[in-house]
Amino acid sequence: MTDFTVNSVIETLGSLLVQETKLLGCAKKEVESIKSELDVQRKKFKASKVNWRASDLSSRMQTRVQQPKKKENAMKES
């Protein structure tokens, strides 16, 4: 009777361990997939941030170039 119980428990634990291993394998793949996707999004964000800064810098430079011209035109009109 005791042998039967022990064998039954061992079989059940063995089956559960196999299932757990499969689940962990799937979870690892999912985590790797999510990590990969986050890395892609991070790269896109950095690229857009750089593009935004370049655009912002360009517009600020244009504003600074235009301001002295406006002042010169105002002085000429006076």
mmCIF file of the N, C-alpha and C atoms, coordinates in Angstrom:
data_MODEL
# 
_entry.id   MODEL 
# 
loop_
_atom_site.group_PDB 
_atom_site.id 
_atom_site.type_symbol 
_atom_site.label_atom_id 
_atom_site.label_alt_id 
_atom_site.label_comp_id 
_atom_site.label_asym_id 
_atom_site.label_entity_id 
_atom_site.label_seq_id 
_atom_site.pdbx_PDB_ins_code 
_atom_site.Cartn_x 
_atom_site.Cartn_y 
_atom_site.Cartn_z 
_atom_site.occupancy 
_atom_site.B_iso_or_equiv 
_atom_site.pdbx_formal_charge 
_atom_site.auth_seq_id 
_atom_site.auth_comp_id 
_atom_site.auth_asym_id 
_atom_site.auth_atom_id 
_atom_site.pdbx_PDB_model_num 
ATOM 1   N N  . MET A 1 1  ? 0.835  -1.200  0.000   1.00 0.00 ? 1  MET A N  1 
ATOM 2   C CA . MET A 1 1  ? 0.000  0.000   0.000   1.00 0.00 ? 1  MET A CA 1 
ATOM 3   C C  . MET A 1 1  ? 0.872  1.254   0.000   1.00 0.00 ? 1  MET A C  1 
ATOM 4   N N  . THR A 1 2  ? 1.884  1.278   0.866   1.00 0.00 ? 2  THR A N  1 
ATOM 5   C CA . THR A 1 2  ? 2.770  2.437   0.940   1.00 0.00 ? 2  THR A CA 1 
ATOM 6   C C  . THR A 1 2  ? 3.525  2.623   -0.368  1.00 0.00 ? 2  THR A C  1 
ATOM 7   N N  . ASP A 1 3  ? 3.967  1.515   -0.976  1.00 0.00 ? 3  ASP A N  1 
ATOM 8   C CA . ASP A 1 3  ? 4.677  1.602   -2.252  1.00 0.00 ? 3  ASP A CA 1 
ATOM 9   C C  . ASP A 1 3  ? 3.777  2.198   -3.334  1.00 0.00 ? 3  ASP A C  1 
ATOM 10  N N  . PHE A 1 4  ? 2.535  1.793   -3.335  1.00 0.00 ? 4  PHE A N  1 
ATOM 11  C CA . PHE A 1 4  ? 1.582  2.311   -4.316  1.00 0.00 ? 4  PHE A CA 1 
ATOM 12  C C  . PHE A 1 4  ? 1.404  3.823   -4.146  1.00 0.00 ? 4  PHE A C  1 
ATOM 13  N N  . THR A 1 5  ? 1.267  4.263   -2.912  1.00 0.00 ? 5  THR A N  1 
ATOM 14  C CA . THR A 1 5  ? 1.080  5.685   -2.630  1.00 0.00 ? 5  THR A CA 1 
ATOM 15  C C  . THR A 1 5  ? 2.311  6.482   -3.048  1.00 0.00 ? 5  THR A C  1 
ATOM 16  N N  . VAL A 1 6  ? 3.481  5.985   -2.690  1.00 0.00 ? 6  VAL A N  1 
ATOM 17  C CA . VAL A 1 6  ? 4.732  6.672   -3.041  1.00 0.00 ? 6  VAL A CA 1 
ATOM 18  C C  . VAL A 1 6  ? 4.888  6.731   -4.560  1.00 0.00 ? 6  VAL A C  1 
ATOM 19  N N  . ASN A 1 7  ? 4.632  5.620   -5.221  1.00 0.00 ? 7  ASN A N  1 
ATOM 20  C CA . ASN A 1 7  ? 4.738  5.600   -6.685  1.00 0.00 ? 7  ASN A CA 1 
ATOM 21  C C  . ASN A 1 7  ? 3.742  6.561   -7.326  1.00 0.00 ? 7  ASN A C  1 
ATOM 22  N N  . SER A 1 8  ? 2.552  6.587   -6.793  1.00 0.00 ? 8  SER A N  1 
ATOM 23  C CA . SER A 1 8  ? 1.525  7.490   -7.313  1.00 0.00 ? 8  SER A CA 1 
ATOM 24  C C  . SER A 1 8  ? 1.948  8.955   -7.152  1.00 0.00 ? 8  SER A C  1 
ATOM 25  N N  . VAL A 1 9  ? 2.473  9.276   -5.982  1.00 0.00 ? 9  VAL A N  1 
ATOM 26  C CA . VAL A 1 9  ? 2.943  10.648  -5.721  1.00 0.00 ? 9  VAL A CA 1 
ATOM 27  C C  . VAL A 1 9  ? 4.099  10.996  -6.656  1.00 0.00 ? 9  VAL A C  1 
ATOM 28  N N  . ILE A 1 10 ? 5.024  10.062  -6.834  1.00 0.00 ? 10 ILE A N  1 
ATOM 29  C CA . ILE A 1 10 ? 6.179  10.301  -7.708  1.00 0.00 ? 10 ILE A CA 1 
ATOM 30  C C  . ILE A 1 10 ? 5.726  10.516  -9.146  1.00 0.00 ? 10 ILE A C  1 
ATOM 31  N N  . GLU A 1 11 ? 4.783  9.717   -9.619  1.00 0.00 ? 11 GLU A N  1 
ATOM 32  C CA . GLU A 1 11 ? 4.264  9.882   -10.979 1.00 0.00 ? 11 GLU A CA 1 
ATOM 33  C C  . GLU A 1 11 ? 3.575  11.231  -11.143 1.00 0.00 ? 11 GLU A C  1 
ATOM 34  N N  . THR A 1 12 ? 2.780  11.579  -10.155 1.00 0.00 ? 12 THR A N  1 
ATOM 35  C CA . THR A 1 12 ? 2.079  12.866  -10.195 1.00 0.00 ? 12 THR A CA 1 
ATOM 36  C C  . THR A 1 12 ? 3.075  14.019  -10.200 1.00 0.00 ? 12 THR A C  1 
ATOM 37  N N  . LEU A 1 13 ? 4.073  13.953  -9.320  1.00 0.00 ? 13 LEU A N  1 
ATOM 38  C CA . LEU A 1 13 ? 5.094  15.005  -9.275  1.00 0.00 ? 13 LEU A CA 1 
ATOM 39  C C  . LEU A 1 13 ? 5.880  15.068  -10.578 1.00 0.00 ? 13 LEU A C  1 
ATOM 40  N N  . GLY A 1 14 ? 6.190  13.907  -11.135 1.00 0.00 ? 14 GLY A N  1 
ATOM 41  C CA . GLY A 1 14 ? 6.900  13.873  -12.418 1.00 0.00 ? 14 GLY A CA 1 
ATOM 42  C C  . GLY A 1 14 ? 6.091  14.546  -13.509 1.00 0.00 ? 14 GLY A C  1 
ATOM 43  N N  . SER A 1 15 ? 4.810  14.241  -13.548 1.00 0.00 ? 15 SER A N  1 
ATOM 44  C CA . SER A 1 15 ? 3.917  14.859  -14.539 1.00 0.00 ? 15 SER A CA 1 
ATOM 45  C C  . SER A 1 15 ? 3.831  16.368  -14.341 1.00 0.00 ? 15 SER A C  1 
ATOM 46  N N  . LEU A 1 16 ? 3.715  16.789  -13.096 1.00 0.00 ? 16 LEU A N  1 
ATOM 47  C CA . LEU A 1 16 ? 3.648  18.224  -12.797 1.00 0.00 ? 16 LEU A CA 1 
ATOM 48  C C  . LEU A 1 16 ? 4.944  18.936  -13.172 1.00 0.00 ? 16 LEU A C  1 
ATOM 49  N N  . LEU A 1 17 ? 6.071  18.274  -12.928 1.00 0.00 ? 17 LEU A N  1 
ATOM 50  C CA . LEU A 1 17 ? 7.357  18.872  -13.301 1.00 0.00 ? 17 LEU A CA 1 
ATOM 51  C C  . LEU A 1 17 ? 7.495  19.035  -14.812 1.00 0.00 ? 17 LEU A C  1 
ATOM 52  N N  . VAL A 1 18 ? 7.009  18.059  -15.554 1.00 0.00 ? 18 VAL A N  1 
ATOM 53  C CA . VAL A 1 18 ? 7.037  18.161  -17.019 1.00 0.00 ? 18 VAL A CA 1 
ATOM 54  C C  . VAL A 1 18 ? 6.170  19.334  -17.477 1.00 0.00 ? 18 VAL A C  1 
ATOM 55  N N  . GLN A 1 19 ? 4.979  19.459  -16.915 1.00 0.00 ? 19 GLN A N  1 
ATOM 56  C CA . GLN A 1 19 ? 4.092  20.569  -17.264 1.00 0.00 ? 19 GLN A CA 1 
ATOM 57  C C  . GLN A 1 19 ? 4.717  21.909  -16.899 1.00 0.00 ? 19 GLN A C  1 
ATOM 58  N N  . GLU A 1 20 ? 5.323  21.967  -15.732 1.00 0.00 ? 20 GLU A N  1 
ATOM 59  C CA . GLU A 1 20 ? 5.961  23.205  -15.270 1.00 0.00 ? 20 GLU A CA 1 
ATOM 60  C C  . GLU A 1 20 ? 7.100  23.603  -16.203 1.00 0.00 ? 20 GLU A C  1 
ATOM 61  N N  . THR A 1 21 ? 7.884  22.629  -16.630 1.00 0.00 ? 21 THR A N  1 
ATOM 62  C CA . THR A 1 21 ? 8.987  22.893  -17.550 1.00 0.00 ? 21 THR A CA 1 
ATOM 63  C C  . THR A 1 21 ? 8.473  23.448  -18.866 1.00 0.00 ? 21 THR A C  1 
ATOM 64  N N  . LYS A 1 22 ? 7.395  22.881  -19.373 1.00 0.00 ? 22 LYS A N  1 
ATOM 65  C CA . LYS A 1 22 ? 6.796  23.373  -20.617 1.00 0.00 ? 22 LYS A CA 1 
ATOM 66  C C  . LYS A 1 22 ? 6.297  24.810  -20.440 1.00 0.00 ? 22 LYS A C  1 
ATOM 67  N N  . LEU A 1 23 ? 5.642  25.062  -19.317 1.00 0.00 ? 23 LEU A N  1 
ATOM 68  C CA . LEU A 1 23 ? 5.127  26.409  -19.061 1.00 0.00 ? 23 LEU A CA 1 
ATOM 69  C C  . LEU A 1 23 ? 6.251  27.429  -18.932 1.00 0.00 ? 23 LEU A C  1 
ATOM 70  N N  . LEU A 1 24 ? 7.304  27.044  -18.237 1.00 0.00 ? 24 LEU A N  1 
ATOM 71  C CA . LEU A 1 24 ? 8.436  27.958  -18.082 1.00 0.00 ? 24 LEU A CA 1 
ATOM 72  C C  . LEU A 1 24 ? 9.119  28.223  -19.416 1.00 0.00 ? 24 LEU A C  1 
ATOM 73  N N  . GLY A 1 25 ? 9.185  27.205  -20.251 1.00 0.00 ? 25 GLY A N  1 
ATOM 74  C CA . GLY A 1 25 ? 9.756  27.380  -21.590 1.00 0.00 ? 25 GLY A CA 1 
ATOM 75  C C  . GLY A 1 25 ? 8.942  28.376  -22.395 1.00 0.00 ? 25 GLY A C  1 
ATOM 76  N N  . CYS A 1 26 ? 7.621  28.241  -22.332 1.00 0.00 ? 26 CYS A N  1 
ATOM 77  C CA . CYS A 1 26 ? 6.735  29.183  -23.031 1.00 0.00 ? 26 CYS A CA 1 
ATOM 78  C C  . CYS A 1 26 ? 6.862  30.579  -22.445 1.00 0.00 ? 26 CYS A C  1 
ATOM 79  N N  . ALA A 1 27 ? 6.938  30.660  -21.140 1.00 0.00 ? 27 ALA A N  1 
ATOM 80  C CA . ALA A 1 27 ? 7.063  31.965  -20.486 1.00 0.00 ? 27 ALA A CA 1 
ATOM 81  C C  . ALA A 1 27 ? 8.373  32.636  -20.885 1.00 0.00 ? 27 ALA A C  1 
ATOM 82  N N  . LYS A 1 28 ? 9.441  31.854  -20.971 1.00 0.00 ? 28 LYS A N  1 
ATOM 83  C CA . LYS A 1 28 ? 10.733 32.416  -21.366 1.00 0.00 ? 28 LYS A CA 1 
ATOM 84  C C  . LYS A 1 28 ? 10.655 32.996  -22.774 1.00 0.00 ? 28 LYS A C  1 
ATOM 85  N N  . LYS A 1 29 ? 9.995  32.275  -23.685 1.00 0.00 ? 29 LYS A N  1 
ATOM 86  C CA . LYS A 1 29 ? 9.831  32.768  -25.050 1.00 0.00 ? 29 LYS A CA 1 
ATOM 87  C C  . LYS A 1 29 ? 9.027  34.059  -25.068 1.00 0.00 ? 29 LYS A C  1 
ATOM 88  N N  . GLU A 1 30 ? 7.967  34.108  -24.262 1.00 0.00 ? 30 GLU A N  1 
ATOM 89  C CA . GLU A 1 30 ? 7.142  35.315  -24.192 1.00 0.00 ? 30 GLU A CA 1 
ATOM 90  C C  . GLU A 1 30 ? 7.939  36.503  -23.647 1.00 0.00 ? 30 GLU A C  1 
ATOM 91  N N  . VAL A 1 31 ? 8.716  36.260  -22.607 1.00 0.00 ? 31 VAL A N  1 
ATOM 92  C CA . VAL A 1 31 ? 9.532  37.331  -22.022 1.00 0.00 ? 31 VAL A CA 1 
ATOM 93  C C  . VAL A 1 31 ? 10.547 37.830  -23.035 1.00 0.00 ? 31 VAL A C  1 
ATOM 94  N N  . GLU A 1 32 ? 11.174 36.918  -23.763 1.00 0.00 ? 32 GLU A N  1 
ATOM 95  C CA . GLU A 1 32 ? 12.140 37.317  -24.783 1.00 0.00 ? 32 GLU A CA 1 
ATOM 96  C C  . GLU A 1 32 ? 11.464 38.122  -25.885 1.00 0.00 ? 32 GLU A C  1 
ATOM 97  N N  . SER A 1 33 ? 10.262 37.718  -26.265 1.00 0.00 ? 33 SER A N  1 
ATOM 98  C CA . SER A 1 33 ? 9.512  38.445  -27.290 1.00 0.00 ? 33 SER A CA 1 
ATOM 99  C C  . SER A 1 33 ? 9.160  39.855  -26.818 1.00 0.00 ? 33 SER A C  1 
ATOM 100 N N  . ILE A 1 34 ? 8.692  39.959  -25.590 1.00 0.00 ? 34 ILE A N  1 
ATOM 101 C CA . ILE A 1 34 ? 8.343  41.272  -25.032 1.00 0.00 ? 34 ILE A CA 1 
ATOM 102 C C  . ILE A 1 34 ? 9.585  42.146  -24.918 1.00 0.00 ? 34 ILE A C  1 
ATOM 103 N N  . LYS A 1 35 ? 10.675 41.566  -24.471 1.00 0.00 ? 35 LYS A N  1 
ATOM 104 C CA . LYS A 1 35 ? 11.933 42.307  -24.347 1.00 0.00 ? 35 LYS A CA 1 
ATOM 105 C C  . LYS A 1 35 ? 12.368 42.829  -25.717 1.00 0.00 ? 35 LYS A C  1 
ATOM 106 N N  . SER A 1 36 ? 12.253 41.999  -26.727 1.00 0.00 ? 36 SER A N  1 
ATOM 107 C CA . SER A 1 36 ? 12.614 42.402  -28.088 1.00 0.00 ? 36 SER A CA 1 
ATOM 108 C C  . SER A 1 36 ? 11.731 43.552  -28.569 1.00 0.00 ? 36 SER A C  1 
ATOM 109 N N  . GLU A 1 37 ? 10.442 43.446  -28.338 1.00 0.00 ? 37 GLU A N  1 
ATOM 110 C CA . GLU A 1 37 ? 9.509  44.499  -28.747 1.00 0.00 ? 37 GLU A CA 1 
ATOM 111 C C  . GLU A 1 37 ? 9.799  45.812  -28.018 1.00 0.00 ? 37 GLU A C  1 
ATOM 112 N N  . LEU A 1 38 ? 10.093 45.721  -26.726 1.00 0.00 ? 38 LEU A N  1 
ATOM 113 C CA . LEU A 1 38 ? 10.425 46.928  -25.964 1.00 0.00 ? 38 LEU A CA 1 
ATOM 114 C C  . LEU A 1 38 ? 11.711 47.571  -26.479 1.00 0.00 ? 38 LEU A C  1 
ATOM 115 N N  . ASP A 1 39 ? 12.664 46.756  -26.889 1.00 0.00 ? 39 ASP A N  1 
ATOM 116 C CA . ASP A 1 39 ? 13.909 47.280  -27.437 1.00 0.00 ? 39 ASP A CA 1 
ATOM 117 C C  . ASP A 1 39 ? 13.648 48.027  -28.741 1.00 0.00 ? 39 ASP A C  1 
ATOM 118 N N  . VAL A 1 40 ? 12.780 47.474  -29.582 1.00 0.00 ? 40 VAL A N  1 
ATOM 119 C CA . VAL A 1 40 ? 12.412 48.144  -30.836 1.00 0.00 ? 40 VAL A CA 1 
ATOM 120 C C  . VAL A 1 40 ? 11.739 49.483  -30.533 1.00 0.00 ? 40 VAL A C  1 
ATOM 121 N N  . GLN A 1 41 ? 10.794 49.476  -29.590 1.00 0.00 ? 41 GLN A N  1 
ATOM 122 C CA . GLN A 1 41 ? 10.092 50.712  -29.227 1.00 0.00 ? 41 GLN A CA 1 
ATOM 123 C C  . GLN A 1 41 ? 11.048 51.753  -28.645 1.00 0.00 ? 41 GLN A C  1 
ATOM 124 N N  . ARG A 1 42 ? 12.021 51.292  -27.837 1.00 0.00 ? 42 ARG A N  1 
ATOM 125 C CA . ARG A 1 42 ? 13.010 52.208  -27.251 1.00 0.00 ? 42 ARG A CA 1 
ATOM 126 C C  . ARG A 1 42 ? 13.836 52.863  -28.347 1.00 0.00 ? 42 ARG A C  1 
ATOM 127 N N  . LYS A 1 43 ? 14.247 52.080  -29.336 1.00 0.00 ? 43 LYS A N  1 
ATOM 128 C CA . LYS A 1 43 ? 15.028 52.625  -30.449 1.00 0.00 ? 43 LYS A CA 1 
ATOM 129 C C  . LYS A 1 43 ? 14.218 53.629  -31.251 1.00 0.00 ? 43 LYS A C  1 
ATOM 130 N N  . LYS A 1 44 ? 12.934 53.326  -31.489 1.00 0.00 ? 44 LYS A N  1 
ATOM 131 C CA . LYS A 1 44 ? 12.061 54.263  -32.206 1.00 0.00 ? 44 LYS A CA 1 
ATOM 132 C C  . LYS A 1 44 ? 11.904 55.549  -31.409 1.00 0.00 ? 44 LYS A C  1 
ATOM 133 N N  . PHE A 1 45 ? 11.734 55.421  -30.094 1.00 0.00 ? 45 PHE A N  1 
ATOM 134 C CA . PHE A 1 45 ? 11.576 56.596  -29.242 1.00 0.00 ? 45 PHE A CA 1 
ATOM 135 C C  . PHE A 1 45 ? 12.826 57.461  -29.291 1.00 0.00 ? 45 PHE A C  1 
ATOM 136 N N  . LYS A 1 46 ? 13.994 56.833  -29.178 1.00 0.00 ? 46 LYS A N  1 
ATOM 137 C CA . LYS A 1 46 ? 15.245 57.591  -29.237 1.00 0.00 ? 46 LYS A CA 1 
ATOM 138 C C  . LYS A 1 46 ? 15.384 58.298  -30.577 1.00 0.00 ? 46 LYS A C  1 
ATOM 139 N N  . ALA A 1 47 ? 15.050 57.602  -31.655 1.00 0.00 ? 47 ALA A N  1 
ATOM 140 C CA . ALA A 1 47 ? 15.151 58.206  -32.987 1.00 0.00 ? 47 ALA A CA 1 
ATOM 141 C C  . ALA A 1 47 ? 14.195 59.388  -33.112 1.00 0.00 ? 47 ALA A C  1 
ATOM 142 N N  . SER A 1 48 ? 12.977 59.239  -32.626 1.00 0.00 ? 48 SER A N  1 
ATOM 143 C CA . SER A 1 48 ? 12.019 60.341  -32.718 1.00 0.00 ? 48 SER A CA 1 
ATOM 144 C C  . SER A 1 48 ? 12.445 61.501  -31.830 1.00 0.00 ? 48 SER A C  1 
ATOM 145 N N  . LYS A 1 49 ? 13.041 61.191  -30.690 1.00 0.00 ? 49 LYS A N  1 
ATOM 146 C CA . LYS A 1 49 ? 13.527 62.231  -29.788 1.00 0.00 ? 49 LYS A CA 1 
ATOM 147 C C  . LYS A 1 49 ? 14.645 63.021  -30.458 1.00 0.00 ? 49 LYS A C  1 
ATOM 148 N N  . VAL A 1 50 ? 15.562 62.322  -31.130 1.00 0.00 ? 50 VAL A N  1 
ATOM 149 C CA . VAL A 1 50 ? 16.654 62.993  -31.841 1.00 0.00 ? 50 VAL A CA 1 
ATOM 150 C C  . VAL A 1 50 ? 16.090 63.837  -32.965 1.00 0.00 ? 50 VAL A C  1 
ATOM 151 N N  . ASN A 1 51 ? 15.138 63.277  -33.727 1.00 0.00 ? 51 ASN A N  1 
ATOM 152 C CA . ASN A 1 51 ? 14.530 64.034  -34.825 1.00 0.00 ? 51 ASN A CA 1 
ATOM 153 C C  . ASN A 1 51 ? 13.792 65.259  -34.297 1.00 0.00 ? 51 ASN A C  1 
ATOM 154 N N  . TRP A 1 52 ? 13.098 65.105  -33.170 1.00 0.00 ? 52 TRP A N  1 
ATOM 155 C CA . TRP A 1 52 ? 12.375 66.231  -32.597 1.00 0.00 ? 52 TRP A CA 1 
ATOM 156 C C  . TRP A 1 52 ? 13.354 67.313  -32.171 1.00 0.00 ? 52 TRP A C  1 
ATOM 157 N N  . ARG A 1 53 ? 14.441 66.923  -31.506 1.00 0.00 ? 53 ARG A N  1 
ATOM 158 C CA . ARG A 1 53 ? 15.424 67.903  -31.072 1.00 0.00 ? 53 ARG A CA 1 
ATOM 159 C C  . ARG A 1 53 ? 16.045 68.613  -32.261 1.00 0.00 ? 53 ARG A C  1 
ATOM 160 N N  . ALA A 1 54 ? 16.359 67.886  -33.321 1.00 0.00 ? 54 ALA A N  1 
ATOM 161 C CA . ALA A 1 54 ? 16.939 68.504  -34.514 1.00 0.00 ? 54 ALA A CA 1 
ATOM 162 C C  . ALA A 1 54 ? 15.940 69.477  -35.122 1.00 0.00 ? 54 ALA A C  1 
ATOM 163 N N  . SER A 1 55 ? 14.682 69.078  -35.174 1.00 0.00 ? 55 SER A N  1 
ATOM 164 C CA . SER A 1 55 ? 13.643 69.944  -35.716 1.00 0.00 ? 55 SER A CA 1 
ATOM 165 C C  . SER A 1 55 ? 13.469 71.179  -34.847 1.00 0.00 ? 55 SER A C  1 
ATOM 166 N N  . ASP A 1 56 ? 13.435 70.981  -33.534 1.00 0.00 ? 56 ASP A N  1 
ATOM 167 C CA . ASP A 1 56 ? 13.287 72.092  -32.601 1.00 0.00 ? 56 ASP A CA 1 
ATOM 168 C C  . ASP A 1 56 ? 14.467 73.042  -32.712 1.00 0.00 ? 56 ASP A C  1 
ATOM 169 N N  . LEU A 1 57 ? 15.672 72.506  -32.797 1.00 0.00 ? 57 LEU A N  1 
ATOM 170 C CA . LEU A 1 57 ? 16.874 73.327  -32.930 1.00 0.00 ? 57 LEU A CA 1 
ATOM 171 C C  . LEU A 1 57 ? 16.833 74.105  -34.222 1.00 0.00 ? 57 LEU A C  1 
ATOM 172 N N  . SER A 1 58 ? 16.425 73.453  -35.290 1.00 0.00 ? 58 SER A N  1 
ATOM 173 C CA . SER A 1 58 ? 16.334 74.110  -36.589 1.00 0.00 ? 58 SER A CA 1 
ATOM 174 C C  . SER A 1 58 ? 15.344 75.265  -36.540 1.00 0.00 ? 58 SER A C  1 
ATOM 175 N N  . SER A 1 59 ? 14.180 75.060  -35.926 1.00 0.00 ? 59 SER A N  1 
ATOM 176 C CA . SER A 1 59 ? 13.179 76.132  -35.864 1.00 0.00 ? 59 SER A CA 1 
ATOM 177 C C  . SER A 1 59 ? 13.656 77.280  -34.974 1.00 0.00 ? 59 SER A C  1 
ATOM 178 N N  . ARG A 1 60 ? 14.372 76.950  -33.889 1.00 0.00 ? 60 ARG A N  1 
ATOM 179 C CA . ARG A 1 60 ? 14.911 78.018  -33.036 1.00 0.00 ? 60 ARG A CA 1 
ATOM 180 C C  . ARG A 1 60 ? 15.974 78.822  -33.769 1.00 0.00 ? 60 ARG A C  1 
ATOM 181 N N  . MET A 1 61 ? 16.777 78.143  -34.552 1.00 0.00 ? 61 MET A N  1 
ATOM 182 C CA . MET A 1 61 ? 17.812 78.853  -35.313 1.00 0.00 ? 61 MET A CA 1 
ATOM 183 C C  . MET A 1 61 ? 17.167 79.753  -36.359 1.00 0.00 ? 61 MET A C  1 
ATOM 184 N N  . GLN A 1 62 ? 16.125 79.265  -37.014 1.00 0.00 ? 62 GLN A N  1 
ATOM 185 C CA . GLN A 1 62 ? 15.431 80.086  -38.009 1.00 0.00 ? 62 GLN A CA 1 
ATOM 186 C C  . GLN A 1 62 ? 14.815 81.312  -37.351 1.00 0.00 ? 62 GLN A C  1 
ATOM 187 N N  . THR A 1 63 ? 14.252 81.147  -36.171 1.00 0.00 ? 63 THR A N  1 
ATOM 188 C CA . THR A 1 63 ? 13.657 82.268  -35.447 1.00 0.00 ? 63 THR A CA 1 
ATOM 189 C C  . THR A 1 63 ? 14.725 83.301  -35.114 1.00 0.00 ? 63 THR A C  1 
ATOM 190 N N  . ARG A 1 64 ? 15.861 82.850  -34.651 1.00 0.00 ? 64 ARG A N  1 
ATOM 191 C CA . ARG A 1 64 ? 16.948 83.775  -34.310 1.00 0.00 ? 64 ARG A CA 1 
ATOM 192 C C  . ARG A 1 64 ? 17.480 84.495  -35.534 1.00 0.00 ? 64 ARG A C  1 
ATOM 193 N N  . VAL A 1 65 ? 17.522 83.812  -36.676 1.00 0.00 ? 65 VAL A N  1 
ATOM 194 C CA . VAL A 1 65 ? 17.991 84.451  -37.906 1.00 0.00 ? 65 VAL A CA 1 
ATOM 195 C C  . VAL A 1 65 ? 16.962 85.465  -38.373 1.00 0.00 ? 65 VAL A C  1 
ATOM 196 N N  . GLN A 1 66 ? 15.687 85.169  -38.231 1.00 0.00 ? 66 GLN A N  1 
ATOM 197 C CA . GLN A 1 66 ? 14.632 86.060  -38.697 1.00 0.00 ? 66 GLN A CA 1 
ATOM 198 C C  . GLN A 1 66 ? 14.480 87.281  -37.801 1.00 0.00 ? 66 GLN A C  1 
ATOM 199 N N  . GLN A 1 67 ? 14.740 87.147  -36.505 1.00 0.00 ? 67 GLN A N  1 
ATOM 200 C CA . GLN A 1 67 ? 14.573 88.265  -35.590 1.00 0.00 ? 67 GLN A CA 1 
ATOM 201 C C  . GLN A 1 67 ? 15.474 89.451  -35.932 1.00 0.00 ? 67 GLN A C  1 
ATOM 202 N N  . PRO A 1 68 ? 16.774 89.267  -36.180 1.00 0.00 ? 68 PRO A N  1 
ATOM 203 C CA . PRO A 1 68 ? 17.597 90.417  -36.544 1.00 0.00 ? 68 PRO A CA 1 
ATOM 204 C C  . PRO A 1 68 ? 17.134 91.059  -37.845 1.00 0.00 ? 68 PRO A C  1 
ATOM 205 N N  . LYS A 1 69 ? 16.651 90.265  -38.802 1.00 0.00 ? 69 LYS A N  1 
ATOM 206 C CA . LYS A 1 69 ? 16.155 90.837  -40.049 1.00 0.00 ? 69 LYS A CA 1 
ATOM 207 C C  . LYS A 1 69 ? 14.949 91.728  -39.791 1.00 0.00 ? 69 LYS A C  1 
ATOM 208 N N  . LYS A 1 70 ? 14.055 91.282  -38.876 1.00 0.00 ? 70 LYS A N  1 
ATOM 209 C CA . LYS A 1 70 ? 12.891 92.083  -38.551 1.00 0.00 ? 70 LYS A CA 1 
ATOM 210 C C  . LYS A 1 70 ? 13.326 93.399  -37.898 1.00 0.00 ? 70 LYS A C  1 
ATOM 211 N N  . LYS A 1 71 ? 14.324 93.339  -37.033 1.00 0.00 ? 71 LYS A N  1 
ATOM 212 C CA . LYS A 1 71 ? 14.802 94.549  -36.375 1.00 0.00 ? 71 LYS A CA 1 
ATOM 213 C C  . LYS A 1 71 ? 15.435 95.478  -37.402 1.00 0.00 ? 71 LYS A C  1 
ATOM 214 N N  . GLU A 1 72 ? 16.208 94.936  -38.353 1.00 0.00 ? 72 GLU A N  1 
ATOM 215 C CA . GLU A 1 72 ? 16.818 95.754  -39.388 1.00 0.00 ? 72 GLU A CA 1 
ATOM 216 C C  . GLU A 1 72 ? 15.753 96.413  -40.252 1.00 0.00 ? 72 GLU A C  1 
ATOM 217 N N  . ASN A 1 73 ? 14.728 95.652  -40.607 1.00 0.00 ? 73 ASN A N  1 
ATOM 218 C CA . ASN A 1 73 ? 13.640 96.218  -41.417 1.00 0.00 ? 73 ASN A CA 1 
ATOM 219 C C  . ASN A 1 73 ? 12.901 97.306  -40.647 1.00 0.00 ? 73 ASN A C  1 
ATOM 220 N N  . ALA A 1 74 ? 12.710 97.116  -39.349 1.00 0.00 ? 74 ALA A N  1 
ATOM 221 C CA . ALA A 1 74 ? 12.037 98.114  -38.537 1.00 0.00 ? 74 ALA A CA 1 
ATOM 222 C C  . ALA A 1 74 ? 12.861 99.388  -38.469 1.00 0.00 ? 74 ALA A C  1 
ATOM 223 N N  . MET A 1 75 ? 14.192 99.251  -38.374 1.00 0.00 ? 75 MET A N  1 
ATOM 224 C CA . MET A 1 75 ? 15.066 100.425 -38.307 1.00 0.00 ? 75 MET A CA 1 
ATOM 225 C C  . MET A 1 75 ? 15.067 101.153 -39.636 1.00 0.00 ? 75 MET A C  1 
ATOM 226 N N  . LYS A 1 76 ? 15.023 100.425 -40.746 1.00 0.00 ? 76 LYS A N  1 
ATOM 227 C CA . LYS A 1 76 ? 15.019 101.054 -42.070 1.00 0.00 ? 76 LYS A CA 1 
ATOM 228 C C  . LYS A 1 76 ? 13.722 101.833 -42.289 1.00 0.00 ? 76 LYS A C  1 
ATOM 229 N N  . GLU A 1 77 ? 12.631 101.309 -41.754 1.00 0.00 ? 77 GLU A N  1 
ATOM 230 C CA . GLU A 1 77 ? 11.337 101.954 -41.944 1.00 0.00 ? 77 GLU A CA 1 
ATOM 231 C C  . GLU A 1 77 ? 11.228 103.220 -41.092 1.00 0.00 ? 77 GLU A C  1 
ATOM 232 N N  . SER A 1 78 ? 11.993 103.328 -40.026 1.00 0.00 ? 78 SER A N  1 
ATOM 233 C CA . SER A 1 78 ? 11.878 104.472 -39.134 1.00 0.00 ? 78 SER A CA 1 
ATOM 234 C C  . SER A 1 78 ? 12.502 105.716 -39.686 1.00 0.00 ? 78 SER A C  1 
# 
